[in-house]
Amino acid sequence: MAYWHAVKAIEAAGKSTLAPDDDAATLGKLMSNLRTGRSKFRVRLDGDAHNDSRDTIHHLMGMVWRSEFDRHGTDDLEVPLGVSGAEAEAATFAAITLVQYFQAGHISRLKAESD
């Protein structure tokens, strides 16, 4: 349950920046918007030509997204149906960082040229 709450917290915190017109945006959608619309967003502590901070945020979101094995049903017996306590803890710590970045405005949408 902690993992689920971590994902929901990231979604809630990130929607107004990464998907302001999509109330039903999921973590996967937020990640897609960040990746495909990267020029629309700024991350404080911008990195350099070799380490774009938008990639760092995208990777952190992706770690949480890809490790939540139970979000979709499967008949593959090799896929775990849940996550361990340690995985839930790691997802929670990632969520804390991401939620704080969004809430503090460290990840922001750039104003459009016409604004």
C-alpha positions as CSV (number, residue, x, y, z in Angstrom):
1,M,0.0,0.0,0.0
2,A,2.9,2.4,0.7
3,Y,4.1,2.0,-2.9
4,W,0.7,2.9,-4.2
5,H,0.6,6.0,-2.0
6,A,4.1,7.0,-3.3
7,V,2.9,6.8,-6.9
8,K,-0.3,8.7,-6.1
9,A,1.7,11.4,-4.3
10,I,4.0,11.9,-7.3
11,E,1.0,12.1,-9.7
12,A,-0.8,14.6,-7.5
13,A,2.2,16.8,-7.1
14,G,3.3,16.7,-10.7
15,K,0.0,17.1,-12.6
16,S,-0.2,20.9,-12.3
17,T,3.2,21.2,-13.9
18,L,3.5,18.3,-16.3
19,A,-0.2,17.7,-17.3
20,P,-2.2,20.7,-16.2
21,D,-5.1,19.9,-18.5
22,D,-5.4,16.2,-17.6
23,D,-7.0,15.5,-14.3
24,A,-6.6,11.7,-14.9
25,A,-2.9,11.8,-15.8
26,T,-0.9,8.9,-14.4
27,L,2.8,8.7,-13.6
28,G,3.4,7.2,-17.0
29,K,1.7,10.2,-18.7
30,L,3.7,12.7,-16.6
31,M,6.9,11.0,-17.6
32,S,5.8,11.0,-21.2
33,N,5.0,14.7,-21.1
34,L,8.4,15.5,-19.5
35,R,10.2,13.5,-22.1
36,T,8.4,14.7,-25.2
37,G,7.9,18.3,-24.1
38,R,11.3,18.8,-22.4
39,S,11.8,22.3,-23.8
40,K,8.6,23.4,-21.9
41,F,10.1,22.6,-18.5
42,R,12.9,23.8,-16.3
43,V,14.5,22.0,-13.3
44,R,16.4,24.2,-10.8
45,L,20.0,22.9,-10.5
46,D,20.0,22.7,-14.3
47,G,23.0,20.4,-14.8
48,D,25.1,20.8,-17.9
49,A,25.4,19.6,-21.5
50,H,26.2,16.1,-20.3
51,N,23.7,15.8,-17.5
52,D,20.3,17.4,-18.2
53,S,18.4,17.7,-14.9
54,R,15.1,16.9,-16.7
55,D,16.6,13.5,-17.5
56,T,17.5,13.0,-13.8
57,I,13.9,13.8,-12.8
58,H,12.6,11.5,-15.5
59,H,14.8,8.7,-14.4
60,L,13.8,9.0,-10.8
61,M,10.1,8.9,-11.8
62,G,10.9,6.0,-14.0
63,M,12.5,4.0,-11.2
64,V,9.2,4.3,-9.3
65,W,7.0,3.6,-12.3
66,R,8.9,0.5,-13.6
67,S,9.2,-1.1,-10.3
68,E,5.5,-1.1,-9.5
69,F,4.8,-4.6,-10.8
70,D,1.3,-5.0,-9.5
71,R,-0.3,-2.0,-11.3
72,H,-1.4,-4.3,-14.2
73,G,-2.6,-7.9,-13.9
74,T,-0.6,-10.6,-15.6
75,D,-0.7,-14.3,-16.1
76,D,3.2,-14.5,-16.1
77,L,4.1,-16.5,-13.0
78,E,7.6,-14.9,-13.0
79,V,6.2,-11.4,-12.4
80,P,5.9,-10.6,-8.7
81,L,2.4,-9.5,-7.7
82,G,3.6,-7.1,-5.0
83,V,6.6,-5.2,-3.9
84,S,8.8,-5.8,-0.8
85,G,8.9,-3.5,2.2
86,A,12.4,-2.3,1.0
87,E,11.0,-1.5,-2.5
88,A,8.1,0.4,-0.9
89,E,10.5,2.3,1.3
90,A,12.7,3.2,-1.7
91,A,9.7,4.4,-3.7
92,T,8.5,6.5,-0.8
93,F,11.9,8.2,-0.5
94,A,11.9,8.9,-4.3
95,A,8.3,10.3,-4.0
96,I,9.3,12.6,-1.1
97,T,12.1,14.1,-3.3
98,L,9.8,14.5,-6.3
99,V,6.9,15.9,-4.4
100,Q,9.1,18.4,-2.7
101,Y,10.6,19.4,-6.0
102,F,7.2,20.0,-7.6
103,Q,5.7,21.7,-4.5
104,A,8.7,24.1,-4.1
105,G,8.6,25.0,-7.8
106,H,12.0,23.4,-8.5
107,I,10.3,21.7,-11.5
108,S,8.4,24.3,-13.4
109,R,6.6,24.9,-16.7
110,L,8.2,27.7,-18.8
111,K,5.9,30.4,-20.0
112,A,4.9,30.2,-23.6
113,E,6.3,32.9,-26.0
114,S,2.7,34.3,-26.4
115,D,2.2,34.8,-22.6
